[in-house]
Amino acid sequence: MAMPIEVSDKEEFLNLSQKASECRVKRLKDVVKLKLRTPRHLYTIKLDEETAEEVLREIKCPIIDV
């Protein structure tokens, strides 16, 4: 079983979201973790609350709050 791949660039994350089947959102105390499930890998990114909301508005796949 492979480990999730952490992405640091939000533009790359948005490009990956085009082929993702879902995006899971996990809201922690001071950070929001977004997880993209693609057919092959799980990609994650950690963002602050404001940036995460901007990214979520641009994502085309279904969004699931965890």
C-alpha positions as CSV (number, residue, x, y, z in Angstrom):
1,M,0.0,0.0,0.0
2,A,1.4,3.3,-1.0
3,M,1.5,6.4,1.2
4,P,-0.4,9.6,0.2
5,I,1.5,12.1,-1.8
6,E,1.7,15.6,-0.2
7,V,1.4,18.5,-2.7
8,S,2.7,21.9,-1.7
9,D,1.5,24.0,-4.7
10,K,-2.2,24.8,-4.9
11,E,-2.2,25.2,-8.7
12,E,-0.8,21.7,-9.0
13,F,-3.5,20.5,-6.6
14,L,-6.2,22.2,-8.7
15,N,-4.9,20.4,-11.9
16,L,-5.0,17.1,-10.1
17,S,-8.6,17.7,-9.0
18,Q,-9.7,17.5,-12.7
19,K,-9.1,13.7,-12.6
20,A,-10.1,13.1,-9.0
21,S,-13.3,11.2,-8.1
22,E,-13.8,13.1,-4.8
23,C,-12.2,15.7,-2.4
24,R,-12.4,15.1,1.3
25,V,-12.1,18.1,3.6
26,K,-10.8,17.7,7.2
27,R,-10.9,20.8,9.3
28,L,-8.4,20.8,12.1
29,K,-7.7,23.6,14.7
30,D,-5.5,25.9,12.7
31,V,-5.3,24.1,9.3
32,V,-7.5,22.5,6.7
33,K,-6.4,19.3,5.0
34,L,-7.7,18.6,1.6
35,K,-7.5,15.0,0.2
36,L,-8.0,14.2,-3.5
37,R,-8.8,10.6,-4.5
38,T,-7.6,9.8,-8.0
39,P,-7.8,6.4,-9.6
40,R,-4.2,5.7,-8.7
41,H,-3.1,7.9,-5.8
42,L,-4.3,9.9,-2.8
43,Y,-3.0,13.5,-2.8
44,T,-3.1,15.8,0.2
45,I,-2.5,19.5,0.8
46,K,-2.5,21.5,4.1
47,L,-3.8,25.1,3.8
48,D,-5.1,27.8,6.1
49,E,-8.8,28.4,6.3
50,E,-9.0,31.3,3.7
51,T,-6.9,29.6,1.1
52,A,-8.7,26.3,1.5
53,E,-12.1,28.1,0.8
54,E,-10.6,29.6,-2.4
55,V,-9.4,26.2,-3.6
56,L,-12.7,24.5,-2.7
57,R,-14.6,27.0,-4.9
58,E,-12.4,26.0,-7.9
59,I,-12.5,22.2,-7.4
60,K,-14.9,20.5,-9.9
61,C,-15.1,17.0,-8.2
62,P,-17.6,16.2,-5.4
63,I,-16.6,17.6,-2.0
64,I,-17.1,15.6,1.2
65,D,-16.7,17.2,4.7
66,V,-15.2,14.7,7.2
